[in-house]
Each structure stands twice: as structure tokens, then as C-alpha cells.
């Protein structure tokens, strides 16, 4: 007697498709605003302004009673968003309150362009983080279902039995002898359950899930820390000190097709510092971004 044991693995194609759908949803959610025609950002200067280079990027300086420097930190407007950096030097003998509302951005026709507030960015990032955790939980649930079957082994046993019967018959006239052969086949199906394999698979799912969720949380905390320390918010700038920060703008959909220039205006104690950036679908030659 001999047997053959065949192991079967369940491939949950429907579940895998669900995972792909969820991951795609999270990806496209993170790219909310996709479809905006990307525009290159090229700095320009007014006659009264100076130009300097900072790490290869062209920066513009507006010198008045106080001094303000500004430059872009991205090459293009992507998904209707772009990032910028500025530094403000208080050259007076008294503190200056620099409010978030002091920064205004418009297009060439004076239509307002949104400056993203820190709280709004945090809310958006939290929502994105929650989507990722949700997708991770769905994936962990599917993996758990697979792990529950990890200790299950389905088998098929095929058995063949051969036999021979010898006979010898005599009568008064003759003697007859010979052999009769027989062959029998049988098929047995069953399931073997190994609890150790099941527990091992479940532990592995739990460990992987904890690592994924921990990575999502750690990435979010690092991002939030950077935002709280390096993103523009209302602040007091003391005499002979410099305040520097980053900020992000969001171009409205109804403006994007006609957008040619981004005009930034900082209002500080009765004086305005204005900066202008050209937005085009091709790169002009400049110090940093060249075609």
C-alpha cells in the first residue's frame, strides 16, 4: 500500500482585489486635486529688489524699513499646490507682530489664492493617516482569515492493492492449474489540522500589522513636528532678529487656466513687501531651473 498527499493553498483573489482597490483609494486621496495642469515657477524681480543665490536657487530681497527675502522651494505647481520660503528681518528698535493674515497672495488679475493654514494641513494629513490605518486594518483582517487556515492541510490519499490467487484443480481425466490476478483502487480525502502552524501564522500577522501601524504613526509625528517648527504662523519678531519659515499655497481650479503670475504681499507696520513669480508650462533660463 502506498499513498500520495497533496496540499492545497487557497488563493483569495477577491480579497486581493479588495486590497488593491483600497490602496488605490488611499493613493488618489493623497493626490486630491490631481488633474491641475502643472506649471513651472520662475522668479521675477521689481526694479527696487535685489537677487541672491541660496543653495543654487534664486531668491529675491525687498529692502525697506525692514528686509524680507523670499524664494520658491519647488520647481512646479503640482496638483494645484506649491511651496515657498521667506525670512523677515526686523531692523527697527521694537518688536513687530507678523500675523498669518499679513500674507496675501493673488494672481495677475487680483483674484485671491489661498495660503494653507497649519491647522488645515494637519487636518488633511490626519485624514490621510486615518485612511492608511483603515487600509492597514482591512489588510490585516484578510491576512488573519488566511492565517486561520494556515494549520489546515487538505489531502488526497490514493491506494492501490494488488493480489494473486493460485489454483490447482484435478479430476479423473486432467489437472488444471493457474493464477488469478486482482487489482483494487481506493481514494480517501480528508483534512489535517495543525494548531501550531495556525498560531504561528496569526502571530506573524499581528507583528506585521503593528509594524505597519507604528510606521504610519511615526511618519505622521515626524511630519507634524516639522510643520509645527518650520511652517509659517503668527509670531512676534524682536529687534535685530530674523524670522524664517515655509508656507504652501493652493491655486483654485477656476483660476488655473488663466494663471500667469503669482503675486505675494507681506504687510508689516504700514509697509508692503511684494514678490512676483511667473507661472508657465515651460522653463525659462534662470539660475537654478533650466531646461
Backbone as numpy.savetxt, mean C-alpha at the origin, in Angstrom:
# Nx Ny Nz CAx CAy CAz Cx Cy Cz
-0.64 -58.90 -0.46 -1.50 -57.71 -0.46 -0.60 -56.48 -0.46
-0.93 -55.54 -1.28 -0.18 -54.29 -1.27 -1.17 -53.14 -1.50
-0.85 -51.93 -1.00 -1.76 -50.78 -1.11 -1.03 -49.53 -1.55
-1.80 -48.61 -2.10 -1.29 -47.31 -2.52 -2.12 -46.23 -1.84
-1.44 -45.27 -1.20 -2.13 -44.20 -0.49 -1.91 -42.88 -1.25
-2.97 -42.25 -1.61 -2.91 -40.99 -2.36 -3.42 -39.85 -1.47
-2.62 -38.75 -1.34 -3.03 -37.59 -0.55 -3.63 -36.52 -1.47
-4.69 -35.95 -1.01 -5.39 -34.94 -1.81 -5.31 -33.57 -1.11
-5.01 -32.54 -1.86 -4.96 -31.17 -1.32 -6.12 -30.37 -1.91
-6.83 -29.71 -1.03 -7.97 -28.89 -1.47 -7.49 -27.50 -1.87
-7.69 -27.15 -3.12 -7.31 -25.83 -3.63 -8.55 -24.94 -3.66
-8.57 -23.99 -2.76 -9.75 -23.14 -2.64 -9.64 -21.95 -3.60
-9.95 -22.21 -4.86 -9.80 -21.18 -5.89 -10.72 -19.99 -5.63
-11.92 -20.28 -5.17 -12.85 -19.19 -4.89 -12.35 -18.26 -3.81
-11.73 -18.83 -2.77 -11.20 -18.02 -1.68 -10.02 -17.18 -2.15
-9.18 -17.76 -2.98 -8.02 -17.02 -3.48 -8.47 -15.85 -4.35
-9.51 -16.06 -5.12 -10.05 -14.97 -5.92 -10.56 -13.85 -5.02
-11.20 -14.21 -3.90 -11.69 -13.21 -2.94 -10.54 -12.40 -2.38
-9.43 -13.06 -2.08 -8.25 -12.35 -1.56 -7.76 -11.33 -2.57
-7.69 -11.74 -3.84 -7.21 -10.82 -4.87 -8.13 -9.62 -5.01
-9.43 -9.85 -4.90 -10.39 -8.76 -5.01 -10.20 -7.76 -3.87
-10.04 -8.29 -2.64 -9.89 -7.42 -1.47 -8.59 -6.62 -1.56
-7.50 -7.30 -1.92 -6.21 -6.61 -2.03 -6.28 -5.53 -3.10
-6.94 -5.82 -4.21 -7.10 -4.83 -5.27 -7.90 -3.64 -4.78
-8.94 -3.91 -3.98 -9.76 -2.82 -3.44 -8.94 -1.92 -2.54
-8.09 -2.52 -1.70 -7.23 -1.72 -0.82 -6.25 -0.89 -1.63
-5.69 -1.50 -2.68 -4.72 -0.80 -3.52 -5.35 0.41 -4.19
-6.52 0.20 -4.80 -7.17 1.30 -5.49 -7.69 2.36 -4.52
-8.04 1.92 -3.30 -8.46 2.89 -2.30 -7.29 3.81 -1.95
-6.09 3.23 -1.87 -4.92 4.03 -1.54 -4.56 4.99 -2.66
-5.02 4.68 -3.88 -4.77 5.56 -5.02 -6.02 6.36 -5.36
-6.80 6.71 -4.35 -8.03 7.45 -4.59 -7.70 8.76 -5.30
-8.35 9.03 -6.39 -8.04 10.22 -7.17 -7.29 9.86 -8.44
-7.00 8.55 -8.63 -6.30 8.10 -9.83 -7.12 8.47 -11.06
-6.47 8.85 -12.14 -7.17 9.28 -13.32 -6.81 10.73 -13.63
-6.27 11.43 -12.65 -5.79 12.80 -12.86 -4.60 12.76 -13.81
-4.61 13.67 -14.78 -3.50 13.72 -15.73 -2.27 14.29 -15.02
-1.25 13.46 -14.83 -0.05 13.89 -14.11 0.59 15.09 -14.81
1.01 16.06 -14.02 1.65 17.26 -14.56 3.02 17.45 -13.92
3.99 17.82 -14.74 5.29 18.18 -14.20 5.20 19.54 -13.52
5.99 19.72 -12.47 6.01 20.98 -11.73 7.35 21.66 -11.98
7.30 22.88 -12.52 8.52 23.61 -12.84 8.52 24.93 -12.09
9.51 25.19 -11.24 9.54 26.45 -10.48 9.81 27.65 -11.37
9.17 28.76 -11.07 9.44 30.03 -11.73 9.74 31.06 -10.64
10.23 32.22 -11.04 10.56 33.26 -10.05 10.01 34.61 -10.49
9.68 35.41 -9.49 9.36 36.81 -9.75 10.66 37.62 -9.77
10.59 38.83 -10.30 11.80 39.64 -10.47 12.52 39.91 -9.16
11.76 40.02 -8.08 12.37 40.39 -6.79 12.89 39.19 -6.01
12.81 38.00 -6.60 13.17 36.78 -5.87 14.52 36.24 -6.32
15.12 35.46 -5.44 16.40 34.82 -5.73 16.21 33.32 -5.88
17.17 32.68 -6.54 17.15 31.22 -6.72 18.40 30.62 -6.09
18.21 29.50 -5.42 19.33 28.75 -4.86 19.08 27.27 -5.11
20.13 26.48 -4.95 20.00 25.03 -5.10 20.07 24.36 -3.74
19.15 23.42 -3.50 19.13 22.62 -2.28 19.06 21.16 -2.68
20.15 20.43 -2.47 20.22 19.02 -2.85 19.83 18.82 -4.31
20.29 19.72 -5.17 20.03 19.60 -6.60 18.71 20.16 -7.05
17.84 20.55 -6.12 16.53 21.08 -6.47 16.57 22.61 -6.44
15.83 23.23 -7.35 15.79 24.68 -7.43 14.81 25.23 -6.40
15.30 26.11 -5.53 14.46 26.73 -4.51 14.39 28.23 -4.75
13.25 28.81 -4.39 13.02 30.24 -4.58 12.96 30.93 -3.23
13.62 32.10 -3.14 13.65 32.85 -1.88 12.97 34.20 -2.07
12.06 34.50 -1.15 11.39 35.80 -1.12 11.90 36.58 0.09
12.66 37.66 -0.18 13.25 38.46 0.90 12.48 39.77 1.06
11.85 39.92 2.21 11.18 41.17 2.56 11.58 41.51 3.98
10.63 41.97 4.79 10.96 42.21 6.20 11.41 40.91 6.86
10.75 39.82 6.42 11.16 38.47 6.80 11.55 37.73 5.53
12.07 36.54 5.69 12.52 35.77 4.53 11.80 34.42 4.49
11.40 34.03 3.28 10.70 32.75 3.12 11.23 32.04 1.88
11.58 30.78 2.07 12.11 29.94 0.98 11.12 28.82 0.70
11.01 28.44 -0.58 10.06 27.38 -0.94 10.58 26.59 -2.13
10.34 25.27 -2.09 10.61 24.43 -3.26 9.74 23.18 -3.22
9.65 22.53 -4.35 8.84 21.32 -4.47 9.64 20.11 -4.02
8.96 19.11 -3.49 9.64 17.86 -3.08 9.16 16.68 -3.92
8.49 16.97 -5.03 8.09 15.91 -5.96 8.23 16.45 -7.37
8.41 15.56 -8.32 8.61 15.99 -9.71 7.30 16.30 -10.41
6.22 15.60 -9.99 4.94 15.74 -10.68 3.80 15.91 -9.69
2.68 16.40 -10.22 1.40 16.26 -9.53 0.89 14.88 -9.90
0.78 14.00 -8.92 0.38 12.61 -9.17 -0.91 12.33 -8.41
-1.90 11.77 -9.14 -3.21 11.50 -8.53 -3.75 12.75 -7.85
-3.61 13.88 -8.51 -4.08 15.22 -8.13 -3.45 15.76 -6.84
-2.31 15.18 -6.42 -1.64 15.64 -5.20 -0.17 15.95 -5.48
0.37 16.91 -4.72 1.78 17.27 -4.84 2.29 17.77 -3.49
3.60 17.61 -3.27 4.21 17.95 -1.98 5.22 19.08 -2.14
5.25 19.95 -1.12 6.14 21.10 -1.14 6.78 21.31 0.24
7.86 22.10 0.23 8.61 22.40 1.45 8.82 23.92 1.52
8.78 24.46 2.73 9.11 25.87 2.89 9.83 26.08 4.22
10.57 27.19 4.30 11.18 27.59 5.56 10.97 29.10 5.73
10.60 29.47 6.93 10.31 30.88 7.24 11.30 31.39 8.27
11.96 32.50 7.95 12.94 33.10 8.86 12.35 34.37 9.47
12.25 34.37 10.78 11.76 35.55 11.50 12.92 36.50 11.75
12.95 37.60 10.99 14.05 38.56 11.11 13.67 39.77 11.96
12.52 39.69 12.63 12.08 40.79 13.49 12.60 40.58 14.92
12.19 41.48 15.80 12.59 41.37 17.21 11.46 40.86 18.09
10.43 40.26 17.48 9.29 39.76 18.26 8.77 38.47 17.63
8.05 37.65 18.41 7.51 36.40 17.86 6.45 36.66 16.79
6.37 35.76 15.84 5.35 35.83 14.78 4.55 34.54 14.79
3.24 34.69 14.83 2.35 33.53 14.77 2.09 33.18 13.30
2.54 32.01 12.92 2.33 31.56 11.54 1.20 30.53 11.56
0.04 30.94 11.07 -1.14 30.07 11.12 -1.26 29.25 9.84
-1.88 28.09 9.99 -2.12 27.23 8.82 -2.94 27.99 7.77
-3.86 28.81 8.24 -4.73 29.56 7.31 -3.98 30.69 6.60
-2.73 30.98 7.03 -1.93 32.00 6.35 -1.47 31.56 4.97
-1.52 30.27 4.71 -1.07 29.75 3.42 -2.27 29.59 2.48
-2.23 30.28 1.35 -3.28 30.18 0.34 -2.66 29.68 -0.96
-3.41 28.81 -1.66 -2.96 28.29 -2.95 -4.09 28.46 -3.95
-3.77 28.97 -5.14 -4.76 29.12 -6.21 -4.14 28.69 -7.53
-5.01 28.58 -8.56 -4.49 28.39 -9.91 -4.32 29.77 -10.55
-4.01 29.80 -11.86 -3.75 31.07 -12.54 -4.99 31.96 -12.64
-6.17 31.38 -12.43 -7.42 32.16 -12.49 -7.92 32.55 -11.11
-7.15 32.24 -10.08 -7.54 32.61 -8.73 -8.46 31.61 -8.05
-8.68 30.47 -8.69 -9.54 29.45 -8.07 -8.77 28.73 -6.97
-9.40 28.53 -5.81 -8.68 27.95 -4.66 -8.30 26.50 -4.87
-7.13 26.16 -4.37 -6.63 24.78 -4.37 -6.38 24.40 -2.92
-6.81 23.22 -2.58 -6.81 22.80 -1.18 -5.42 22.48 -0.65
-5.13 23.00 0.54 -3.94 22.58 1.29 -4.41 21.55 2.31
-3.87 20.35 2.23 -4.32 19.27 3.10 -3.88 19.52 4.54
-4.85 19.49 5.44 -4.53 19.65 6.86 -4.03 18.32 7.43
-3.20 18.44 8.43 -2.62 17.25 9.06 -3.68 16.27 9.55
-4.75 16.79 10.16 -5.80 15.92 10.69 -6.48 15.13 9.58
-6.66 15.77 8.43 -7.31 15.08 7.31 -6.41 13.97 6.76
-5.12 14.25 6.67 -4.19 13.22 6.21 -4.17 12.04 7.17
-4.22 12.33 8.47 -4.22 11.25 9.47 -5.49 10.42 9.34
-6.63 11.07 9.16 -7.90 10.34 9.00 -7.85 9.44 7.77
-7.32 9.98 6.66 -7.22 9.18 5.43 -6.30 7.98 5.62
-5.19 8.22 6.31 -4.22 7.14 6.53 -4.78 6.08 7.47
-5.54 6.52 8.49 -6.17 5.57 9.40 -7.16 4.69 8.65
-7.92 5.30 7.76 -8.89 4.54 6.98 -8.19 3.52 6.09
-7.08 3.94 5.49 -6.30 3.02 4.65 -5.73 1.88 5.50
-5.24 2.24 6.70 -4.70 1.22 7.61 -5.78 0.22 8.00
-6.98 0.72 8.29 -8.08 -0.17 8.68 -8.48 -1.10 7.54
-8.43 -0.60 6.30 -8.71 -1.47 5.15 -7.67 -2.59 5.06
-6.42 -2.25 5.30 -5.36 -3.26 5.24 -5.54 -4.30 6.34
-5.90 -3.85 7.54 -6.14 -4.80 8.64 -7.34 -5.68 8.33
-8.37 -5.09 7.72 -9.55 -5.87 7.34 -9.17 -6.94 6.31
-8.39 -6.56 5.31 -7.95 -7.53 4.30 -7.10 -8.62 4.93
-6.25 -8.23 5.89 -5.41 -9.20 6.59 -6.27 -10.18 7.38
-7.35 -9.68 8.00 -8.23 -10.55 8.78 -8.97 -11.54 7.88
-9.41 -11.06 6.71 -10.07 -11.96 5.75 -9.11 -13.05 5.30
-7.89 -12.64 4.99 -6.88 -13.60 4.55 -6.58 -14.61 5.65
-6.48 -14.13 6.90 -6.22 -15.04 8.03 -7.36 -16.02 8.21
-8.61 -15.57 8.00 -9.76 -16.47 8.11 -9.72 -17.58 7.08
-9.33 -17.23 5.86 -9.24 -18.24 4.80 -8.11 -19.22 5.09
-6.97 -18.67 5.57 -5.85 -19.54 5.92 -6.20 -20.46 7.09
-7.01 -19.96 8.02 -7.44 -20.79 9.15 -8.30 -21.94 8.67
-9.19 -21.65 7.71 -10.02 -22.72 7.15 -9.16 -23.79 6.49
-8.12 -23.35 5.80 -7.20 -24.32 5.19 -6.45 -25.11 6.27
-6.04 -24.40 7.33 -5.29 -25.06 8.40 -6.13 -26.10 9.13
-7.44 -25.87 9.23 -8.32 -26.84 9.88 -8.28 -28.19 9.17
-8.02 -28.14 7.87 -7.96 -29.38 7.09 -6.54 -29.90 6.92
-5.58 -29.21 7.56 -4.18 -29.63 7.38 -3.93 -31.03 7.92
-4.63 -31.42 8.98 -4.42 -32.75 9.56 -5.27 -33.83 8.92
-6.03 -33.47 7.92 -6.91 -34.44 7.25 -6.20 -35.00 6.02
-6.06 -36.29 5.98 -5.43 -36.98 4.84 -6.43 -37.97 4.27
-6.89 -37.69 3.09 -7.78 -38.62 2.40 -6.94 -39.65 1.65
-7.36 -40.90 1.70 -6.57 -41.93 1.03 -7.48 -42.88 0.26
-6.86 -43.53 -0.70 -7.50 -44.59 -1.48 -6.56 -45.78 -1.46
-7.05 -46.92 -1.00 -6.24 -48.14 -0.94 -6.78 -49.14 -1.95
-5.92 -49.54 -2.87 -6.29 -50.54 -3.87 -5.59 -51.85 -3.55
-6.35 -52.94 -3.46 -5.81 -54.25 -3.08 -6.11 -55.27 -4.16
-5.10 -56.05 -4.49 -5.26 -57.16 -5.43 -4.88 -58.46 -4.73
-5.72 -59.49 -4.90 -5.46 -60.79 -4.27 -5.48 -61.86 -5.36
-4.39 -62.61 -5.42 -4.28 -63.68 -6.41 -4.25 -65.02 -5.67
-4.88 -66.05 -6.25 -4.87 -67.40 -5.65 -4.84 -68.46 -6.75
-4.28 -69.61 -6.38 -4.22 -70.76 -7.29 -4.78 -71.99 -6.59
-5.56 -72.77 -7.30 -6.12 -74.03 -6.76 -5.73 -75.18 -7.69
-5.05 -76.13 -7.11 -4.65 -77.31 -7.89 -5.66 -78.44 -7.66
-5.97 -79.18 -8.70 -6.90 -80.31 -8.54 -6.36 -81.54 -9.28
-6.80 -82.66 -8.79 -6.40 -83.96 -9.38 -7.59 -84.91 -9.25
-8.16 -85.29 -10.40 -9.37 -86.13 -10.41 -9.06 -87.45 -11.14
-9.47 -88.53 -10.51 -9.25 -89.85 -11.13 -10.58 -90.60 -11.22
-10.76 -91.30 -12.31 -11.90 -92.25 -12.39 -11.36 -93.57 -12.95
-12.26 -94.45 -13.31 -11.83 -95.80 -13.74 -11.13 -95.78 -15.08
-11.39 -94.72 -15.85 -10.80 -94.72 -17.19 -9.59 -93.79 -17.32
-9.61 -92.63 -16.61 -8.49 -91.67 -16.78 -8.30 -90.82 -15.52
-7.23 -90.09 -15.56 -6.88 -89.20 -14.45 -6.73 -87.76 -15.00
-7.40 -86.79 -14.31 -7.35 -85.38 -14.77 -6.76 -84.52 -13.64
-5.80 -83.70 -14.01 -5.26 -82.76 -13.00 -5.03 -81.39 -13.68
-4.98 -80.33 -12.88 -4.81 -78.98 -13.42 -4.77 -77.92 -12.31
-4.86 -76.67 -12.74 -4.78 -75.51 -11.82 -5.84 -74.47 -12.19
-6.51 -73.96 -11.16 -7.49 -72.87 -11.37 -6.93 -71.59 -10.70
-6.82 -70.49 -11.50 -6.31 -69.22 -10.98 -7.47 -68.25 -10.73
-7.36 -67.50 -9.62 -8.37 -66.50 -9.28 -7.68 -65.16 -8.95
-8.33 -64.06 -9.31 -7.81 -62.72 -9.01 -8.95 -61.83 -8.53
-8.79 -61.24 -7.34 -9.81 -60.36 -6.76 -9.23 -58.96 -6.50
-10.00 -57.94 -6.82 -9.60 -56.56 -6.58 -10.58 -55.89 -5.63
-10.04 -54.99 -4.78 -10.91 -54.23 -3.87 -10.35 -52.81 -3.71
-11.24 -51.83 -3.54 -10.86 -50.43 -3.34 -11.47 -49.95 -2.03
-10.61 -49.37 -1.19 -11.06 -48.86 0.10 -10.71 -47.37 0.20
-11.69 -46.54 0.55 -11.47 -45.10 0.73 -11.67 -44.74 2.20
-10.86 -43.77 2.65 -11.01 -43.36 4.04 -10.26 -42.07 4.34
-10.30 -41.65 5.57 -9.66 -40.41 6.01 -8.88 -40.66 7.30
-7.65 -40.15 7.31 -6.82 -40.20 8.51 -6.69 -38.79 9.06
-6.91 -38.59 10.35 -6.81 -37.26 10.95 -5.59 -37.19 11.86
-4.71 -36.20 11.55 -3.51 -35.99 12.38 -3.65 -34.65 13.11
-3.95 -34.68 14.38 -4.18 -33.45 15.15 -2.92 -32.61 15.27
-1.76 -33.24 15.32 -0.51 -32.49 15.45 -0.28 -31.59 14.24
-0.55 -32.11 13.03 -0.41 -31.30 11.82 -1.39 -30.14 11.82
-2.60 -30.38 12.27 -3.62 -29.32 12.32 -3.20 -28.21 13.27
-2.75 -28.56 14.47 -2.33 -27.56 15.44 -1.13 -26.76 14.95
-0.21 -27.44 14.29 0.97 -26.77 13.75 0.57 -25.75 12.68
-0.34 -26.13 11.81 -0.79 -25.23 10.75 -1.53 -24.02 11.33
-2.35 -24.24 12.36 -3.08 -23.14 12.99 -2.14 -22.16 13.68
-1.10 -22.68 14.33 -0.12 -21.80 14.98 0.60 -20.94 13.93
0.93 -21.56 12.80 1.62 -20.82 11.75 0.74 -19.69 11.20
-0.56 -19.96 11.06 -1.49 -18.92 10.60 -1.54 -17.77 11.59
-1.63 -18.08 12.89 -1.68 -17.04 13.93 -0.41 -16.19 13.93
0.74 -16.84 13.79 2.01 -16.12 13.80 2.12 -15.19 12.59
1.74 -15.70 11.41 1.80 -14.87 10.20 0.84 -13.69 10.30
-0.34 -13.93 10.86 -1.33 -12.86 11.00 -0.83 -11.77 11.94
-0.22 -12.17 13.05 0.32 -11.20 14.01 1.44 -10.37 13.39
2.29 -11.01 12.58 3.38 -10.29 11.92 2.84 -9.27 10.93
1.83 -9.67 10.14 1.25 -8.74 9.17 0.62 -7.54 9.86
-0.19 -7.81 10.88 -0.87 -6.71 11.59 0.13 -5.81 12.30
1.17 -6.41 12.87 2.20 -5.62 13.55 2.93 -4.71 12.57
3.22 -5.23 11.37 3.90 -4.43 10.35 3.02 -3.27 9.90
1.73 -3.53 9.73 0.79 -2.47 9.34 0.76 -1.37 10.40
0.67 -1.77 11.67 0.62 -0.80 12.76 1.93 -0.02 12.88
3.06 -0.72 12.76 4.36 -0.06 12.88 4.57 0.96 11.77
4.20 0.58 10.54 4.34 1.51 9.41 3.48 2.75 9.62
2.27 2.53 10.14 1.38 3.68 10.38 1.95 4.59 11.46
2.45 4.00 12.55 3.00 4.81 13.64 4.21 5.63 13.17
5.06 5.02 12.34 6.23 5.73 11.83 5.80 6.89 10.93
4.79 6.62 10.09 4.27 7.67 9.21 3.66 8.80 10.03
2.86 8.47 11.04 2.20 9.49 11.87 3.24 10.32 12.64
4.29 9.67 13.12 5.35 10.39 13.82 5.98 11.43 12.90
6.31 11.00 11.68 6.90 11.93 10.73 5.98 13.08 10.40
4.69 12.78 10.26 3.72 13.82 9.94 3.62 14.84 11.07
3.56 14.36 12.30 3.40 15.26 13.44 4.63 16.14 13.67
5.78 15.70 13.22 7.01 16.45 13.47 7.49 17.27 12.27
7.03 16.92 11.08 7.59 17.58 9.89 6.53 18.13 8.94
5.25 18.12 9.35 4.20 18.63 8.48 3.70 19.97 9.03
3.38 20.88 8.13 3.01 22.24 8.51 1.73 22.29 9.34
1.82 23.01 10.45 0.66 23.33 11.28 0.95 24.68 11.95
-0.08 25.29 12.47 0.08 26.61 13.10 1.17 26.57 14.16
2.04 27.58 14.13 3.16 27.59 15.07 3.62 29.03 15.32
4.35 29.22 16.39 4.95 30.52 16.70 6.43 30.47 16.37
6.87 31.45 15.57 8.28 31.52 15.17 8.92 32.68 15.94
9.92 32.37 16.72 10.54 33.39 17.57 11.62 34.16 16.80
12.02 35.33 17.30 13.02 36.15 16.59 14.31 35.38 16.31
14.85 35.65 15.14 16.13 35.06 14.72 16.09 33.53 14.71
14.93 32.97 14.45 14.81 31.51 14.32 14.14 31.19 12.98
14.28 29.94 12.60 13.72 29.48 11.32 12.75 28.34 11.58
11.61 28.42 10.96 10.63 27.32 11.01 10.56 26.71 9.61
10.73 25.40 9.51 10.69 24.71 8.22 9.73 23.54 8.30
9.01 23.31 7.21 8.03 22.22 7.24 7.61 21.84 5.83
6.84 20.75 5.76 6.31 20.25 4.49 4.80 20.39 4.48
4.23 20.39 3.28 2.77 20.36 3.16 2.38 19.75 1.82
1.13 19.38 1.72 0.61 18.73 0.51 -0.62 19.48 0.01
-0.74 19.57 -1.31 -1.92 20.19 -1.91 -2.72 19.13 -2.66
-4.00 19.43 -2.87 -4.89 18.55 -3.63 -5.63 19.40 -4.65
-5.39 19.12 -5.93 -5.99 19.90 -7.01 -7.39 19.37 -7.30
-8.43 20.22 -7.27 -9.79 19.76 -7.56 -9.91 19.25 -8.99
-10.79 18.28 -9.18 -10.99 17.68 -10.49 -11.41 18.72 -11.53
-12.26 19.66 -11.12 -12.80 20.63 -12.07 -11.76 21.63 -12.55
-10.60 21.65 -11.89 -9.54 22.59 -12.27 -8.46 21.93 -13.11
-8.29 20.63 -12.98 -7.11 19.95 -13.51 -6.86 20.20 -15.00
-7.90 20.22 -15.84 -7.69 20.35 -17.28 -7.16 21.73 -17.66
-7.54 22.75 -16.89 -7.14 24.12 -17.21 -5.96 24.59 -16.37
-5.42 23.71 -15.55 -4.34 24.11 -14.65 -3.05 24.41 -15.42
-2.53 25.62 -15.23 -1.26 26.01 -15.84 -0.23 26.45 -14.79
-0.74 27.13 -13.76 0.17 27.63 -12.73 -0.40 27.37 -11.35
0.50 27.08 -10.41 0.16 27.02 -8.99 0.76 28.25 -8.34
-0.07 29.02 -7.64 0.39 30.25 -7.00 0.19 30.12 -5.49
1.29 30.22 -4.75 1.28 30.08 -3.29 1.50 31.45 -2.66
0.71 31.76 -1.65 0.85 33.03 -0.95 0.87 32.80 0.56
1.96 33.24 1.19 2.08 33.19 2.65 1.86 34.60 3.19
0.89 34.76 4.07 0.61 36.05 4.69 1.25 36.08 6.08
2.17 37.01 6.29 2.84 37.11 7.60 2.95 38.57 8.00
2.21 38.96 9.00 2.27 40.31 9.57 2.16 41.41 8.51
1.18 41.29 7.65 0.93 42.35 6.68 1.76 42.27 5.41
2.68 41.34 5.31 3.44 41.18 4.07 3.14 39.82 3.45
3.12 39.79 2.14 2.81 38.57 1.40 4.05 38.06 0.68
4.30 36.77 0.82 5.36 36.10 0.07 4.68 35.18 -0.93
4.85 35.47 -2.22 4.18 34.69 -3.27 5.19 33.88 -4.06
4.77 32.68 -4.46 5.61 31.77 -5.25 4.77 31.19 -6.37
5.41 30.96 -7.50 4.67 30.48 -8.67 5.39 29.27 -9.28
4.60 28.23 -9.61 5.13 27.03 -10.24 4.31 26.74 -11.50
5.02 26.51 -12.59 4.35 26.15 -13.84 4.03 24.66 -13.83
2.86 24.29 -14.35 2.45 22.88 -14.41 2.21 22.50 -15.86
2.99 21.55 -16.36 2.85 21.15 -17.76 3.01 19.66 -17.93
2.66 19.17 -19.15 2.77 17.74 -19.42 4.14 17.36 -19.97
5.07 18.32 -20.03 6.44 18.04 -20.45 7.38 18.78 -19.52
8.61 18.30 -19.44 9.60 18.89 -18.54 10.40 19.95 -19.27
10.44 21.15 -18.69 11.33 22.17 -19.21 12.71 21.97 -18.59
13.73 22.41 -19.29 15.07 22.30 -18.73 15.22 23.25 -17.54
15.69 22.69 -16.44 15.96 23.50 -15.26 17.09 22.83 -14.50
17.34 23.24 -13.29 18.50 22.74 -12.56 18.38 21.27 -12.20
17.16 20.84 -11.91 17.02 19.49 -11.35 16.24 18.54 -12.25
15.05 18.94 -12.69 14.21 18.06 -13.48 14.42 18.34 -14.96
15.17 17.49 -15.62 15.46 17.67 -17.03 14.97 16.47 -17.82
14.54 16.73 -19.06 14.07 15.63 -19.91 15.25 14.91 -20.52
